Structure formats: C-alpha cells, structure tokens
C-alpha cells in the first residue's frame, strides 16, 4: 500500500463530482473529502506500524524525472491537515447557493489533489508541477465565485496569479541549476550536493522568492488582503488554511536542507523580515473595518511568526513552526467561517454594521469567543503550543527576536477582542440574527475540538513530525 491511492482518490473525486451535476455535487464532494481523510488516517496507522509508504517509479528519461512520493512524518502531517480541512471547507459551503456548483466543488477536490501532491513529492520537477497545478483551481474559484465588482476581482486574482507564477519561475531556475549539478531532481540527491557558499546563497534566494510570495512574507504580501477579501469564503479558507502552508512546508523540506549556508549566513535578515510581517500585519489589522480583511492581516502576522521559527534552524523552531501551521490552519478556517455566517445573516462584512449579536445568538457568540481565544493563543489551545515553542526557539537565537515575536500575542489579543466587542456586543443591529444552525454549529464544534484536544495533548503530532525534522537538521548542520 502506498500514497498514490490517495492522489487517485482525490482526482477521481474531482471528476465524479463534476459529472454528478449541480444538485448532487456538494454531497458527492463531501463523500470523497471524507473518504480521503479516512484513507489518510489509514496511511498514518500503516506508517506508525513501520510500513514504508514511499512510491518511486521512472517517469521521463531525458531529463531524468521520477514520479517519486515521500511519505515521512512531516509530509503525512501536512497531508492530514489538507484532507481534514478539505471536507470541512466543502461542508461550510452547504449554506451557500453556488451557480455551477459541480465546477466549484470539483475544483476544491482538484486543488486538494494538487496540494497533497506538493506535500508528498520527492522529485523536484514533480513537486514544481504539483505546486503550479494548485494555482489553477484557486484562480477560477476566486474569479468566478468571488465577491464584489468583477473588474476589481479580476485585478486582485490576476495580481495574485502573476506574483505567484513569477516567484515560481525563480524556483524552477534553481531546480534546473541543481539538476545540472546532481544529474537528478530526486530530493535525496539534491540533499547530497556540496555546493559552495555563493551557490547556496543564490539557490536559497531563488527558493525564498517563491515561498515568500506564497506564505506571504513582507514585502511580497501585497496580493493577499485583496484576494482574501474578494474570494468566496471557501476560496479564502483554501488559501489561508492550506495553500500558504505549501510555502512554509517547502522552506523546511526543500530550501533549508539544500542551501543551509544561505540560511545560516543571512539568518538574522530572514528572521527579521518574518518578524516585520508579524508587527506590520498586527498594526494594519488594528485599522481594518472589513472583517475578512482584518482576518487576512491577522493571518499575515501569524504566518510571519511561523516563518521566523523555521529560520531559527533549531529543532524547537522547526517543530514549533509545523505545530503552528496545523493549529493556524484550523483556527483561520474557523474564523473565516464565522465571517461567512455573519454575512449570511447581515449581508455585510463591515464590523461597524454588526453589533448586539450576543443577545440574539448566545450559542454563536460562545463558539466565536472560543475561536478568538484560540487565535490569540490562550493556554490549553493548540495555537499556544505552537506559538510558545516558536518563541522559545527565537529566544535561543536572540532575546530581541523573542520580544518582537511576542508582540503577535499582545497586539493579536487587542485587535481580536476589540473586533469581537464591536461585532458581538453593543447596540443590536436592526436585522434579526438567527442562531447557528445544526450544520454550522457542528462544523465549529469539530474545529474547536481539534484545537482544544491537541492544545491539551499534542504529543501524537510531535512524535509524528520530530524524526523527519531531526533528519532535516542533519542536512542543515552538515
């Protein structure tokens, strides 16, 4: 048994969803989403039992390209994040009436297929193909089913597409150069290269341009807020919950082990850029009047801290980054779903047009408050485990970095609680606010369950990812 069956399941799911028609599309997509998650759990059990799940076969002879998939603990953790969030995102769309729903839901499954392939790929060119494939569905999801004026939507989506594609071309150039040096695109062969400091710097920089745009890290973030705002909520969830993790994961899997000298020589610079995103995102979030834009800048701050942890080049930093990636994926999907629930009732995302929801919807308010507390890393939540570990790793590198990174907790608590106060308390909006439906409540409870269960007991994930991260550190410190 190997991981190729998971890719086949998602790809077949996308095709079956499309031919099932608009009425059945959401249910068929949910079935395949749940099936892929169930199969991921099965793969995890096989991996924990000691079974090798890797898959390698010859694909193209000249240049030498293999269809190679690597399913270690790190890759499986990201696959589980993807396949767990995919049915959640699909289910969140049940309250919306999408035109051409069969295309929408099939694109979600196809995007999940591309992202899973990115996390599993162990051949550089195969990885690049999956990386680029993930752009196609999100482009159409944001363009066709997005919010607001079509022309503004086009501008935002085209800017995102060009930014990401442009950064990816630098990464492709780096892979071509590495192939000329190693005679192979295989991950282990690239790890084994002994490049000079100058070579590693340029390879590191080429990868950084691709990943900094995808994550995003300032000053490569300018596409993010508009796309998050204009995309439909399911698209925003895919972007923030999973797609940006592709860049963070790739820093750990590809950039740092292949070009460690580039990371070590300019470590303070890249940690500084990452932490600048923490401060900038938090300050800009304070000024936002649109709920989705506030959450977009909040996400920018959180992923900046994750990137800073990765660039500490310590085991605690790498481990904290992965833990926070997973925690952030669930909490940000939950928060954007909260924004969608409010929009369904009030048809607005302006915080000033909300208010008094608590008196009408106590269940919704309680669930929202718990998500806000998880977002600001309240102890006992999963986010606290990740943020604390990252801050500890920053302290190991430089006390100043730890202090700057800690601002995300202080500023995050301020703007999130201020937003909650304006949206939920105060004067009641003229429109009635129906409390959460069963489907909405179930989805939020599932997300909160994950955040609190792993907040109290994150050992299974830590044990899963640590051996892979230790192996990566061996290559970084060679």
Secondary structure, 3 states (H helix, E strand, C coil): CCCHHHHHHHHHHHHHHHHCCHHHHHHHHHHHHHHHHHHHHHHHHHHHCCCCCCEEEEEECCCCEEEEECCCHHHHHHHHHHHHHHHHHHHHHHHCCCCCHHHHHHHHHHHHHHHHHHHHECEHHHHHHHHHHHHHHHHHHHHHHCCCCHHHHHHHHHHHHHHHHHHHHHHHHHHHHHHHHHCCCEHHHHHCCCCCHHHHHHHHHHHHHHHHHHHCCCCCCCCHHHHHHHCCHHHHHHHHHHHHHHHHHHHHHHHHHHCHHHHHHCHHHHHHHHHHHHHHHHHHHHCCCEHHHHHHHHHHHHHHHHHHHHCCCCHHHHHHHHHHHHHHHHHHHHHHHHHHHHHHHHCCCEHHHCCCHHHHCHHHHHHHHHHHHHHCCCCCCHHHHHHHHHHHHHHHHCHHHHHHHHHHHHHHHHHHHHHHHHHHCCCCCCCCCCCCCHHHHHHHHHHHHHHHHHHHCCHHHHHHHHHHHHHHHHHHCC
